[in-house]
Amino acid sequence: MSDHVNPPARRRGPVRSLDVERVVDAALAVLDRGGAHTLGIRSVAAQLGVRPNAIYTYVEDLAALERVVVERVLSLADVAVLGAPTLGWRERITEYAIGLRRTLHAHPGAASLLMSAPMDGVTALTVGELLMAALEDAGLSPEDAARGTYLVIVTVIGAVALDVAEVPGPTVPPEDAWVAARHEALEAVDHAALPRTAAATPVIAAWVGEAQFRWSLGAVLDGLGGRARA
């Protein structure tokens, strides 16, 4: 029998299976489940089943985490459509804005981040660049195109913020059911005291619908187009 004793096998270290994309996926899952107030380094780590220190390998703090989530949300809408050569300037802006609204309705917990986290990543800057190009194609000066870009962004984010503020849970209800519930609530208003509200109940109930959003965005683009023509 040999006196030689084999050394113990060396244990392998943990497999580095995380990356920024998985961290962002987990952050969106946290937001979708609990809303914006639940997002944090610890909640994302718990979602992934790792220690919080593992998250800091990919994002240095909560602000950095919010930035990459904002980048993901902006990119979930079709950014390329803003530069589509076959579409006119209005169509390019409208298609992207509708896509972004739908994305934020699918992830309402992320909507508030677009109002609180800096939008200064590559995707955010690309969206801004393409919006300015579209508005210059409409005939606006570079300065007015830059101002108009801000107006379009505020229109989209503001509309979604009002929608999400009305939703009690982490998900946006189907549009038909949502409008019907609003209509039922509005029918209780005092017709004598609020005659215009009572008369406009079908329209007001549908403020949360896509048709209203298209109308609002169209009015903004009409104004910008008119400014270009003037």
ZAKE-506234 format. One record per atom (N, C-alpha, C): residue number from 1; atom name; x negated, z, y negated. Coordinates in nm, 2 decimals. Example, Ala and Ser with C-alpha at 12.3 -4.5 7.8 and 13.67 -1.06 7.14 Angstrom:
2
n, atom, px, pz, py
1, N, -1.32, 0.78, 0.57
1, CA, -1.23, 0.78, 0.45
1, C, -1.32, 0.78, 0.33
2, N, -1.28, 0.71, 0.22
2, CA, -1.37, 0.71, 0.11
2, C, -1.29, 0.79, 0.00
This chain:
230
n, atom, px, pz, py
1, N, -0.09, 0.00, 0.12
1, CA, 0.00, 0.00, 0.00
1, C, -0.09, 0.00, -0.12
2, N, -0.06, -0.09, -0.22
2, CA, -0.14, -0.10, -0.33
2, C, -0.12, 0.01, -0.43
3, N, -0.22, 0.05, -0.50
3, CA, -0.21, 0.15, -0.60
3, C, -0.17, 0.09, -0.73
4, N, -0.17, -0.04, -0.74
4, CA, -0.14, -0.11, -0.87
4, C, 0.01, -0.09, -0.90
5, N, 0.03, -0.05, -1.02
5, CA, 0.17, -0.03, -1.07
5, C, 0.20, -0.14, -1.18
6, N, 0.30, -0.22, -1.16
6, CA, 0.34, -0.32, -1.26
6, C, 0.39, -0.26, -1.39
7, N, 0.35, -0.30, -1.50
7, CA, 0.40, -0.25, -1.63
7, C, 0.55, -0.28, -1.64
8, N, 0.62, -0.19, -1.71
8, CA, 0.76, -0.21, -1.73
8, C, 0.79, -0.34, -1.81
9, N, 0.89, -0.40, -1.77
9, CA, 0.93, -0.53, -1.84
9, C, 0.96, -0.50, -1.99
10, N, 0.91, -0.58, -2.08
10, CA, 0.94, -0.56, -2.22
10, C, 1.08, -0.60, -2.26
11, N, 1.15, -0.52, -2.33
11, CA, 1.28, -0.54, -2.37
11, C, 1.29, -0.65, -2.48
12, N, 1.38, -0.74, -2.47
12, CA, 1.39, -0.83, -2.58
12, C, 1.47, -0.77, -2.69
13, N, 1.43, -0.81, -2.81
13, CA, 1.50, -0.77, -2.93
13, C, 1.64, -0.83, -2.94
14, N, 1.72, -0.79, -3.04
14, CA, 1.85, -0.84, -3.05
14, C, 1.84, -0.99, -3.09
15, N, 1.93, -1.07, -3.04
15, CA, 1.94, -1.21, -3.07
15, C, 1.99, -1.23, -3.21
16, N, 1.93, -1.31, -3.29
16, CA, 1.97, -1.33, -3.43
16, C, 2.08, -1.43, -3.42
17, N, 2.21, -1.39, -3.39
17, CA, 2.32, -1.48, -3.38
17, C, 2.40, -1.49, -3.51
18, N, 2.36, -1.41, -3.61
18, CA, 2.43, -1.42, -3.74
18, C, 2.37, -1.53, -3.83
19, N, 2.45, -1.58, -3.91
19, CA, 2.41, -1.67, -4.02
19, C, 2.51, -1.65, -4.14
20, N, 2.48, -1.72, -4.25
20, CA, 2.57, -1.70, -4.36
20, C, 2.71, -1.75, -4.33
21, N, 2.72, -1.86, -4.26
21, CA, 2.85, -1.92, -4.23
21, C, 2.93, -1.82, -4.15
22, N, 2.88, -1.75, -4.05
22, CA, 2.95, -1.65, -3.98
22, C, 2.99, -1.53, -4.06
23, N, 2.90, -1.49, -4.16
23, CA, 2.93, -1.38, -4.25
23, C, 3.05, -1.42, -4.34
24, N, 3.05, -1.54, -4.39
24, CA, 3.17, -1.59, -4.47
24, C, 3.29, -1.60, -4.39
25, N, 3.28, -1.65, -4.26
25, CA, 3.40, -1.65, -4.17
25, C, 3.46, -1.51, -4.16
26, N, 3.37, -1.41, -4.14
26, CA, 3.42, -1.28, -4.12
26, C, 3.48, -1.22, -4.25
27, N, 3.42, -1.26, -4.36
27, CA, 3.47, -1.21, -4.49
27, C, 3.61, -1.27, -4.52
28, N, 3.64, -1.39, -4.48
28, CA, 3.77, -1.45, -4.50
28, C, 3.87, -1.39, -4.40
29, N, 3.82, -1.35, -4.28
29, CA, 3.91, -1.28, -4.19
29, C, 3.96, -1.15, -4.24
30, N, 3.86, -1.08, -4.31
30, CA, 3.89, -0.95, -4.37
30, C, 3.99, -0.97, -4.48
31, N, 3.97, -1.07, -4.57
31, CA, 4.06, -1.10, -4.68
31, C, 4.20, -1.14, -4.63
32, N, 4.20, -1.22, -4.53
32, CA, 4.33, -1.26, -4.47
32, C, 4.41, -1.15, -4.41
33, N, 4.34, -1.05, -4.36
33, CA, 4.41, -0.94, -4.29
33, C, 4.46, -0.83, -4.39
34, N, 4.37, -0.80, -4.48
34, CA, 4.40, -0.69, -4.57
34, C, 4.40, -0.71, -4.72
35, N, 4.36, -0.83, -4.76
35, CA, 4.36, -0.85, -4.91
35, C, 4.23, -0.82, -4.97
36, N, 4.22, -0.86, -5.10
36, CA, 4.09, -0.85, -5.17
36, C, 4.03, -0.71, -5.18
37, N, 4.12, -0.61, -5.19
37, CA, 4.06, -0.47, -5.20
37, C, 3.99, -0.42, -5.07
38, N, 4.01, -0.49, -4.96
38, CA, 3.95, -0.45, -4.84
38, C, 3.81, -0.52, -4.81
39, N, 3.77, -0.61, -4.90
39, CA, 3.65, -0.68, -4.88
39, C, 3.53, -0.59, -4.92
40, N, 3.43, -0.58, -4.83
40, CA, 3.31, -0.51, -4.86
40, C, 3.21, -0.53, -4.75
41, N, 3.09, -0.49, -4.77
41, CA, 2.98, -0.51, -4.67
41, C, 3.02, -0.44, -4.54
42, N, 3.07, -0.32, -4.55
42, CA, 3.10, -0.25, -4.43
42, C, 3.22, -0.31, -4.35
43, N, 3.32, -0.36, -4.42
43, CA, 3.43, -0.42, -4.35
43, C, 3.39, -0.55, -4.29
44, N, 3.30, -0.63, -4.35
44, CA, 3.26, -0.75, -4.29
44, C, 3.17, -0.72, -4.17
45, N, 3.08, -0.62, -4.18
45, CA, 3.00, -0.58, -4.07
45, C, 3.09, -0.53, -3.95
46, N, 3.20, -0.46, -3.98
46, CA, 3.29, -0.41, -3.87
46, C, 3.35, -0.53, -3.81
47, N, 3.39, -0.63, -3.89
47, CA, 3.45, -0.75, -3.83
47, C, 3.36, -0.82, -3.73
48, N, 3.23, -0.82, -3.76
48, CA, 3.13, -0.89, -3.68
48, C, 3.08, -0.80, -3.57
49, N, 3.11, -0.67, -3.58
49, CA, 3.05, -0.58, -3.48
49, C, 2.91, -0.55, -3.49
50, N, 2.86, -0.55, -3.62
50, CA, 2.72, -0.52, -3.64
50, C, 2.71, -0.41, -3.74
51, N, 2.58, -0.36, -3.76
51, CA, 2.56, -0.26, -3.87
51, C, 2.56, -0.32, -4.00
52, N, 2.60, -0.25, -4.11
52, CA, 2.60, -0.31, -4.24
52, C, 2.46, -0.36, -4.28
53, N, 2.35, -0.30, -4.24
53, CA, 2.22, -0.35, -4.28
53, C, 2.20, -0.50, -4.23
54, N, 2.27, -0.54, -4.12
54, CA, 2.25, -0.68, -4.08
54, C, 2.31, -0.78, -4.18
55, N, 2.41, -0.74, -4.25
55, CA, 2.48, -0.83, -4.35
55, C, 2.38, -0.85, -4.46
56, N, 2.31, -0.75, -4.50
56, CA, 2.22, -0.76, -4.62
56, C, 2.10, -0.86, -4.59
57, N, 2.09, -0.90, -4.47
57, CA, 1.99, -1.01, -4.44
57, C, 2.03, -1.14, -4.50
58, N, 2.17, -1.16, -4.52
58, CA, 2.22, -1.29, -4.56
58, C, 2.28, -1.28, -4.70
59, N, 2.33, -1.17, -4.74
59, CA, 2.38, -1.15, -4.88
59, C, 2.32, -1.02, -4.93
60, N, 2.27, -1.02, -5.06
60, CA, 2.20, -0.90, -5.10
60, C, 2.29, -0.79, -5.15
61, N, 2.42, -0.82, -5.18
61, CA, 2.51, -0.72, -5.23
61, C, 2.66, -0.78, -5.22
62, N, 2.75, -0.70, -5.26
62, CA, 2.89, -0.74, -5.26
62, C, 2.92, -0.86, -5.35
63, N, 2.85, -0.86, -5.47
63, CA, 2.87, -0.97, -5.56
63, C, 2.82, -1.10, -5.50
64, N, 2.71, -1.10, -5.43
64, CA, 2.66, -1.22, -5.36
64, C, 2.76, -1.26, -5.25
65, N, 2.82, -1.16, -5.18
65, CA, 2.92, -1.20, -5.08
65, C, 3.04, -1.27, -5.14
66, N, 3.08, -1.21, -5.25
66, CA, 3.20, -1.27, -5.32
66, C, 3.17, -1.42, -5.36
67, N, 3.04, -1.44, -5.41
67, CA, 3.00, -1.57, -5.45
67, C, 3.01, -1.67, -5.34
68, N, 2.96, -1.64, -5.22
68, CA, 2.96, -1.73, -5.11
68, C, 3.10, -1.75, -5.06
69, N, 3.19, -1.65, -5.07
69, CA, 3.33, -1.67, -5.03
69, C, 3.40, -1.77, -5.12
70, N, 3.37, -1.75, -5.25
70, CA, 3.43, -1.84, -5.35
70, C, 3.38, -1.99, -5.32
71, N, 3.25, -2.00, -5.29
71, CA, 3.20, -2.14, -5.26
71, C, 3.27, -2.20, -5.14
72, N, 3.30, -2.11, -5.04
72, CA, 3.37, -2.16, -4.92
72, C, 3.51, -2.21, -4.95
73, N, 3.58, -2.12, -5.03
73, CA, 3.72, -2.15, -5.06
73, C, 3.73, -2.28, -5.14
74, N, 3.64, -2.30, -5.24
74, CA, 3.64, -2.42, -5.32
74, C, 3.61, -2.55, -5.24
75, N, 3.53, -2.53, -5.13
75, CA, 3.49, -2.64, -5.05
75, C, 3.59, -2.67, -4.94
76, N, 3.68, -2.58, -4.91
76, CA, 3.79, -2.61, -4.82
76, C, 3.89, -2.71, -4.87
77, N, 3.90, -2.72, -5.00
77, CA, 3.97, -2.83, -5.05
77, C, 3.88, -2.95, -5.06
78, N, 3.93, -3.07, -5.06
78, CA, 3.85, -3.19, -5.04
78, C, 3.78, -3.22, -5.18
79, N, 3.66, -3.17, -5.19
79, CA, 3.58, -3.20, -5.32
79, C, 3.56, -3.34, -5.34
80, N, 3.53, -3.42, -5.23
80, CA, 3.50, -3.56, -5.24
80, C, 3.60, -3.64, -5.30
81, N, 3.73, -3.60, -5.29
81, CA, 3.84, -3.68, -5.35
81, C, 3.82, -3.68, -5.50
82, N, 3.76, -3.59, -5.56
82, CA, 3.74, -3.59, -5.71
82, C, 3.65, -3.70, -5.75
83, N, 3.57, -3.75, -5.66
83, CA, 3.48, -3.87, -5.70
83, C, 3.52, -4.00, -5.63
84, N, 3.64, -4.00, -5.57
84, CA, 3.68, -4.12, -5.49
84, C, 3.69, -4.24, -5.59
85, N, 3.62, -4.35, -5.56
85, CA, 3.62, -4.46, -5.65
85, C, 3.75, -4.54, -5.65
86, N, 3.83, -4.52, -5.54
86, CA, 3.95, -4.60, -5.53
86, C, 4.07, -4.53, -5.60
87, N, 4.05, -4.41, -5.65
87, CA, 4.16, -4.34, -5.72
87, C, 4.14, -4.33, -5.87
88, N, 4.25, -4.33, -5.94
88, CA, 4.24, -4.31, -6.09
88, C, 4.21, -4.17, -6.12
89, N, 4.18, -4.14, -6.24
89, CA, 4.14, -4.01, -6.28
89, C, 4.25, -3.91, -6.26
90, N, 4.38, -3.94, -6.28
90, CA, 4.48, -3.84, -6.26
90, C, 4.50, -3.81, -6.11
91, N, 4.49, -3.91, -6.03
91, CA, 4.51, -3.89, -5.89
91, C, 4.40, -3.81, -5.83
92, N, 4.27, -3.83, -5.88
92, CA, 4.16, -3.75, -5.83
92, C, 4.18, -3.60, -5.86
93, N, 4.21, -3.57, -5.98
93, CA, 4.23, -3.43, -6.02
93, C, 4.35, -3.37, -5.95
94, N, 4.46, -3.45, -5.94
94, CA, 4.58, -3.39, -5.88
94, C, 4.56, -3.36, -5.73
95, N, 4.50, -3.45, -5.66
95, CA, 4.48, -3.43, -5.52
95, C, 4.39, -3.31, -5.49
96, N, 4.28, -3.30, -5.57
96, CA, 4.20, -3.18, -5.55
96, C, 4.27, -3.05, -5.58
97, N, 4.34, -3.05, -5.70
97, CA, 4.41, -2.93, -5.74
97, C, 4.52, -2.89, -5.64
98, N, 4.59, -2.99, -5.58
98, CA, 4.69, -2.96, -5.48
98, C, 4.62, -2.90, -5.36
99, N, 4.51, -2.96, -5.32
99, CA, 4.44, -2.91, -5.20
99, C, 4.39, -2.77, -5.22
100, N, 4.34, -2.74, -5.34
100, CA, 4.29, -2.61, -5.37
100, C, 4.40, -2.50, -5.37
101, N, 4.51, -2.54, -5.43
101, CA, 4.63, -2.45, -5.42
101, C, 4.67, -2.42, -5.28
102, N, 4.68, -2.52, -5.20
102, CA, 4.72, -2.50, -5.06
102, C, 4.62, -2.41, -4.99
103, N, 4.49, -2.43, -5.02
103, CA, 4.39, -2.35, -4.96
103, C, 4.40, -2.20, -5.00
104, N, 4.43, -2.18, -5.12
104, CA, 4.44, -2.04, -5.17
104, C, 4.57, -1.98, -5.12
105, N, 4.68, -2.06, -5.10
105, CA, 4.80, -2.00, -5.04
105, C, 4.77, -1.97, -4.89
106, N, 4.68, -2.04, -4.83
106, CA, 4.65, -2.01, -4.69
106, C, 4.56, -1.88, -4.68
107, N, 4.48, -1.86, -4.79
107, CA, 4.39, -1.74, -4.80
107, C, 4.42, -1.66, -4.93
108, N, 4.54, -1.60, -4.94
108, CA, 4.58, -1.54, -5.07
108, C, 4.48, -1.42, -5.11
109, N, 4.43, -1.36, -5.01
109, CA, 4.33, -1.25, -5.04
109, C, 4.21, -1.30, -5.12
110, N, 4.18, -1.43, -5.10
110, CA, 4.06, -1.48, -5.17
110, C, 4.09, -1.53, -5.31
111, N, 4.22, -1.54, -5.34
111, CA, 4.26, -1.60, -5.47
111, C, 4.21, -1.52, -5.58
112, N, 4.22, -1.38, -5.57
112, CA, 4.17, -1.30, -5.68
112, C, 4.02, -1.31, -5.71
113, N, 3.95, -1.35, -5.61
113, CA, 3.80, -1.36, -5.62
113, C, 3.77, -1.47, -5.72
114, N, 3.85, -1.57, -5.73
114, CA, 3.83, -1.68, -5.83
114, C, 3.85, -1.64, -5.97
115, N, 3.91, -1.52, -5.99
115, CA, 3.93, -1.46, -6.12
115, C, 3.83, -1.36, -6.15
116, N, 3.76, -1.30, -6.05
116, CA, 3.67, -1.19, -6.07
116, C, 3.52, -1.22, -6.04
117, N, 3.50, -1.31, -5.94
117, CA, 3.36, -1.35, -5.90
117, C, 3.31, -1.47, -5.98
118, N, 3.19, -1.47, -6.02
118, CA, 3.13, -1.59, -6.09
118, C, 3.15, -1.72, -6.00
119, N, 3.19, -1.82, -6.07
119, CA, 3.20, -1.95, -6.00
119, C, 3.08, -2.04, -6.05
120, N, 2.96, -2.00, -6.00
120, CA, 2.84, -2.07, -6.04
120, C, 2.75, -2.12, -5.93
121, N, 2.81, -2.14, -5.81
121, CA, 2.74, -2.19, -5.70
121, C, 2.74, -2.34, -5.70
122, N, 2.68, -2.40, -5.60
122, CA, 2.66, -2.55, -5.60
122, C, 2.80, -2.62, -5.59
123, N, 2.89, -2.57, -5.51
123, CA, 3.02, -2.63, -5.50
123, C, 3.10, -2.62, -5.63
124, N, 3.10, -2.50, -5.69
124, CA, 3.17, -2.48, -5.81
124, C, 3.12, -2.57, -5.92
125, N, 2.99, -2.58, -5.93
125, CA, 2.93, -2.67, -6.03
125, C, 2.96, -2.82, -6.01
126, N, 2.96, -2.85, -5.88
126, CA, 3.00, -2.99, -5.84
126, C, 3.14, -3.02, -5.88
127, N, 3.23, -2.93, -5.85
127, CA, 3.37, -2.95, -5.89
127, C, 3.38, -2.97, -6.04
128, N, 3.31, -2.88, -6.12
128, CA, 3.31, -2.90, -6.26
128, C, 3.26, -3.03, -6.31
129, N, 3.15, -3.07, -6.25
129, CA, 3.09, -3.20, -6.29
129, C, 3.19, -3.32, -6.26
130, N, 3.25, -3.31, -6.14
130, CA, 3.34, -3.42, -6.11
130, C, 3.47, -3.42, -6.19
131, N, 3.52, -3.30, -6.23
131, CA, 3.63, -3.29, -6.32
131, C, 3.60, -3.35, -6.45
132, N, 3.48, -3.32, -6.51
132, CA, 3.44, -3.37, -6.64
132, C, 3.43, -3.53, -6.63
133, N, 3.38, -3.58, -6.52
133, CA, 3.37, -3.72, -6.50
133, C, 3.50, -3.79, -6.50
134, N, 3.60, -3.73, -6.43
134, CA, 3.73, -3.78, -6.42
134, C, 3.80, -3.78, -6.56
135, N, 3.78, -3.68, -6.64
135, CA, 3.84, -3.67, -6.77
135, C, 3.77, -3.76, -6.87
136, N, 3.64, -3.79, -6.85
136, CA, 3.58, -3.89, -6.93
136, C, 3.63, -4.03, -6.90
137, N, 3.66, -4.05, -6.77
137, CA, 3.72, -4.18, -6.73
137, C, 3.86, -4.19, -6.80
138, N, 3.92, -4.08, -6.83
138, CA, 4.05, -4.09, -6.89
138, C, 4.04, -4.13, -7.04
139, N, 3.92, -4.12, -7.09
139, CA, 3.89, -4.16, -7.23
139, C, 3.85, -4.05, -7.32
140, N, 3.84, -3.92, -7.26
140, CA, 3.80, -3.81, -7.34
140, C, 3.65, -3.81, -7.38
141, N, 3.62, -3.76, -7.49
141, CA, 3.48, -3.74, -7.52
141, C, 3.42, -3.64, -7.43
142, N, 3.28, -3.64, -7.41
142, CA, 3.22, -3.54, -7.32
142, C, 3.26, -3.39, -7.36
143, N, 3.27, -3.36, -7.49
143, CA, 3.30, -3.23, -7.53
143, C, 3.45, -3.20, -7.49
144, N, 3.54, -3.29, -7.52
144, CA, 3.68, -3.26, -7.48
144, C, 3.70, -3.26, -7.33
145, N, 3.62, -3.34, -7.25
145, CA, 3.62, -3.34, -7.11
145, C, 3.58, -3.21, -7.05
146, N, 3.48, -3.15, -7.12
146, CA, 3.43, -3.01, -7.08
146, C, 3.54, -2.91, -7.10
147, N, 3.60, -2.92, -7.22
147, CA, 3.71, -2.82, -7.25
147, C, 3.83, -2.85, -7.16
148, N, 3.86, -2.97, -7.13
148, CA, 3.97, -3.01, -7.04
148, C, 3.95, -2.96, -6.90
149, N, 3.82, -2.96, -6.86
149, CA, 3.79, -2.91, -6.72
149, C, 3.83, -2.76, -6.71
150, N, 3.79, -2.69, -6.81
150, CA, 3.83, -2.54, -6.81
150, C, 3.98, -2.53, -6.81
151, N, 4.05, -2.61, -6.88
151, CA, 4.20, -2.60, -6.89
151, C, 4.26, -2.63, -6.75
152, N, 4.21, -2.73, -6.68
152, CA, 4.26, -2.76, -6.55
152, C, 4.23, -2.65, -6.45
153, N, 4.11, -2.59, -6.45
153, CA, 4.08, -2.48, -6.36
153, C, 4.17, -2.36, -6.39
154, N, 4.19, -2.33, -6.52
154, CA, 4.28, -2.22, -6.55
154, C, 4.42, -2.24, -6.51
155, N, 4.46, -2.37, -6.52
155, CA, 4.60, -2.40, -6.47
155, C, 4.62, -2.38, -6.32
156, N, 4.52, -2.42, -6.24
156, CA, 4.53, -2.40, -6.10
156, C, 4.52, -2.25, -6.06
157, N, 4.41, -2.19, -6.11
157, CA, 4.39, -2.05, -6.07
157, C, 4.50, -1.96, -6.13
158, N, 4.55, -1.98, -6.25
158, CA, 4.65, -1.90, -6.31
158, C, 4.78, -1.92, -6.23
159, N, 4.82, -2.04, -6.19
159, CA, 4.94, -2.06, -6.11
159, C, 4.94, -1.99, -5.98
160, N, 4.82, -2.00, -5.91
160, CA, 4.81, -1.93, -5.78
160, C, 4.81, -1.78, -5.80
161, N, 4.75, -1.73, -5.90
161, CA, 4.74, -1.59, -5.93
161, C, 4.88, -1.53, -5.94
162, N, 4.97, -1.60, -6.01
162, CA, 5.11, -1.56, -6.03
162, C, 5.18, -1.56, -5.90
163, N, 5.16, -1.67, -5.82
163, CA, 5.22, -1.68, -5.69
163, C, 5.18, -1.56, -5.60
164, N, 5.05, -1.54, -5.59
164, CA, 5.00, -1.43, -5.50
164, C, 5.04, -1.29, -5.54
165, N, 5.05, -1.27, -5.67
165, CA, 5.09, -1.14, -5.73
165, C, 5.23, -1.10, -5.68
166, N, 5.31, -1.20, -5.65
166, CA, 5.45, -1.18, -5.60
166, C, 5.46, -1.16, -5.45
167, N, 5.35, -1.18, -5.38
167, CA, 5.36, -1.17, -5.24
167, C, 5.32, -1.03, -5.20
168, N, 5.41, -0.96, -5.12
168, CA, 5.38, -0.82, -5.09
168, C, 5.28, -0.80, -4.98
169, N, 5.26, -0.89, -4.90
169, CA, 5.17, -0.88, -4.78
169, C, 5.05, -0.97, -4.80
170, N, 4.97, -0.98, -4.69
170, CA, 4.85, -1.07, -4.69
170, C, 4.87, -1.21, -4.67
171, N, 5.00, -1.25, -4.65
171, CA, 5.03, -1.39, -4.62
171, C, 5.14, -1.44, -4.72
172, N, 5.13, -1.57, -4.75
172, CA, 5.23, -1.63, -4.84
172, C, 5.34, -1.68, -4.75
173, N, 5.47, -1.65, -4.78
173, CA, 5.58, -1.69, -4.69
173, C, 5.60, -1.84, -4.70
174, N, 5.67, -1.90, -4.61
174, CA, 5.71, -2.05, -4.62
174, C, 5.78, -2.07, -4.75
175, N, 5.76, -2.19, -4.81
175, CA, 5.81, -2.21, -4.94
175, C, 5.97, -2.20, -4.94
176, N, 6.03, -2.26, -4.85
176, CA, 6.18, -2.26, -4.85
176, C, 6.24, -2.12, -4.85
177, N, 6.18, -2.03, -4.76
177, CA, 6.23, -1.90, -4.75
177, C, 6.20, -1.82, -4.88
178, N, 6.08, -1.85, -4.94
178, CA, 6.04, -1.78, -5.06
178, C, 6.13, -1.82, -5.17
179, N, 6.16, -1.94, -5.19
179, CA, 6.24, -1.99, -5.30
179, C, 6.38, -1.93, -5.28
180, N, 6.43, -1.93, -5.16
180, CA, 6.57, -1.88, -5.13
180, C, 6.58, -1.73, -5.16
181, N, 6.47, -1.65, -5.13
181, CA, 6.47, -1.51, -5.17
181, C, 6.47, -1.49, -5.32
182, N, 6.40, -1.57, -5.39
182, CA, 6.39, -1.56, -5.54
182, C, 6.53, -1.60, -5.59
183, N, 6.59, -1.70, -5.54
183, CA, 6.72, -1.75, -5.59
183, C, 6.82, -1.64, -5.57
184, N, 6.82, -1.57, -5.45
184, CA, 6.92, -1.46, -5.43
184, C, 6.90, -1.35, -5.53
185, N, 6.77, -1.31, -5.56
185, CA, 6.75, -1.21, -5.65
185, C, 6.79, -1.24, -5.79
186, N, 6.77, -1.37, -5.83
186, CA, 6.81, -1.41, -5.97
186, C, 6.96, -1.42, -5.99
187, N, 7.03, -1.44, -5.88
187, CA, 7.18, -1.44, -5.89
187, C, 7.24, -1.31, -5.94
188, N, 7.16, -1.20, -5.93
188, CA, 7.21, -1.07, -5.98
188, C, 7.19, -1.05, -6.13
189, N, 7.13, -1.14, -6.20
189, CA, 7.11, -1.12, -6.34
189, C, 7.24, -1.13, -6.42
190, N, 7.25, -1.06, -6.53
190, CA, 7.37, -1.05, -6.61
190, C, 7.38, -1.19, -6.68
191, N, 7.48, -1.27, -6.65
191, CA, 7.50, -1.40, -6.70
191, C, 7.53, -1.40, -6.85
192, N, 7.60, -1.29, -6.90
192, CA, 7.63, -1.28, -7.04
192, C, 7.51, -1.25, -7.12
193, N, 7.43, -1.16, -7.07
193, CA, 7.31, -1.12, -7.15
193, C, 7.19, -1.23, -7.13
194, N, 7.19, -1.30, -7.02
194, CA, 7.08, -1.39, -7.00
194, C, 7.14, -1.53, -6.95
195, N, 7.21, -1.59, -7.04
195, CA, 7.28, -1.72, -7.00
195, C, 7.19, -1.83, -6.96
196, N, 7.07, -1.84, -7.03
196, CA, 6.98, -1.95, -7.00
196, C, 6.91, -1.92, -6.86
197, N, 6.88, -1.80, -6.84
197, CA, 6.82, -1.76, -6.71
197, C, 6.92, -1.79, -6.60
198, N, 7.04, -1.75, -6.62
198, CA, 7.14, -1.77, -6.51
198, C, 7.16, -1.92, -6.49
199, N, 7.16, -2.00, -6.59
199, CA, 7.19, -2.15, -6.58
199, C, 7.07, -2.21, -6.51
200, N, 6.95, -2.16, -6.53
200, CA, 6.83, -2.22, -6.48
200, C, 6.78, -2.16, -6.35
201, N, 6.87, -2.08, -6.29
201, CA, 6.83, -2.01, -6.16
201, C, 6.77, -2.10, -6.06
202, N, 6.82, -2.22, -6.03
202, CA, 6.76, -2.30, -5.92
202, C, 6.61, -2.34, -5.96
203, N, 6.59, -2.37, -6.09
203, CA, 6.46, -2.41, -6.13
203, C, 6.36, -2.29, -6.13
204, N, 6.41, -2.18, -6.18
204, CA, 6.32, -2.06, -6.19
204, C, 6.29, -2.01, -6.05
205, N, 6.38, -2.02, -5.96
205, CA, 6.36, -1.97, -5.82
205, C, 6.25, -2.06, -5.76
206, N, 6.24, -2.18, -5.80
206, CA, 6.14, -2.28, -5.74
206, C, 6.01, -2.28, -5.81
207, N, 5.99, -2.19, -5.91
207, CA, 5.86, -2.18, -5.98
207, C, 5.74, -2.17, -5.88
208, N, 5.76, -2.11, -5.77
208, CA, 5.65, -2.09, -5.67
208, C, 5.63, -2.21, -5.58
209, N, 5.71, -2.31, -5.60
209, CA, 5.70, -2.43, -5.51
209, C, 5.59, -2.53, -5.56
210, N, 5.56, -2.62, -5.47
210, CA, 5.46, -2.72, -5.50
210, C, 5.51, -2.82, -5.61
211, N, 5.64, -2.85, -5.61
211, CA, 5.70, -2.94, -5.71
211, C, 5.67, -2.89, -5.85
212, N, 5.69, -2.76, -5.87
212, CA, 5.67, -2.70, -6.00
212, C, 5.52, -2.71, -6.04
213, N, 5.43, -2.68, -5.94
213, CA, 5.29, -2.69, -5.97
213, C, 5.25, -2.83, -6.01
214, N, 5.31, -2.93, -5.94
214, CA, 5.28, -3.07, -5.97
214, C, 5.33, -3.10, -6.12
215, N, 5.45, -3.05, -6.15
215, CA, 5.50, -3.07, -6.28
215, C, 5.41, -3.01, -6.39
216, N, 5.37, -2.88, -6.36
216, CA, 5.28, -2.81, -6.46
216, C, 5.15, -2.88, -6.48
217, N, 5.09, -2.92, -6.37
217, CA, 4.96, -2.99, -6.38
217, C, 4.98, -3.13, -6.44
218, N, 5.09, -3.19, -6.41
218, CA, 5.11, -3.32, -6.47
218, C, 5.13, -3.31, -6.62
219, N, 5.20, -3.20, -6.67
219, CA, 5.21, -3.18, -6.81
219, C, 5.08, -3.16, -6.88
220, N, 4.99, -3.09, -6.81
220, CA, 4.85, -3.07, -6.87
220, C, 4.78, -3.20, -6.87
221, N, 4.79, -3.28, -6.77
221, CA, 4.72, -3.41, -6.77
221, C, 4.78, -3.51, -6.87
222, N, 4.91, -3.50, -6.89
222, CA, 4.97, -3.58, -6.99
222, C, 4.91, -3.55, -7.13
223, N, 4.90, -3.42, -7.15
223, CA, 4.84, -3.38, -7.28
223, C, 4.70, -3.42, -7.30
224, N, 4.62, -3.41, -7.19
224, CA, 4.48, -3.45, -7.20
224, C, 4.47, -3.61, -7.22
225, N, 4.56, -3.68, -7.14
225, CA, 4.56, -3.82, -7.16
225, C, 4.60, -3.87, -7.30
226, N, 4.70, -3.80, -7.35
226, CA, 4.75, -3.83, -7.49
226, C, 4.64, -3.80, -7.59
227, N, 4.56, -3.69, -7.57
227, CA, 4.45, -3.66, -7.66
227, C, 4.35, -3.78, -7.65
228, N, 4.32, -3.83, -7.53
228, CA, 4.23, -3.94, -7.52
228, C, 4.28, -4.06, -7.60
229, N, 4.40, -4.09, -7.58
229, CA, 4.46, -4.21, -7.65
229, C, 4.46, -4.20, -7.80
230, N, 4.48, -4.07, -7.85
230, CA, 4.48, -4.05, -7.99
230, C, 4.34, -4.06, -8.05
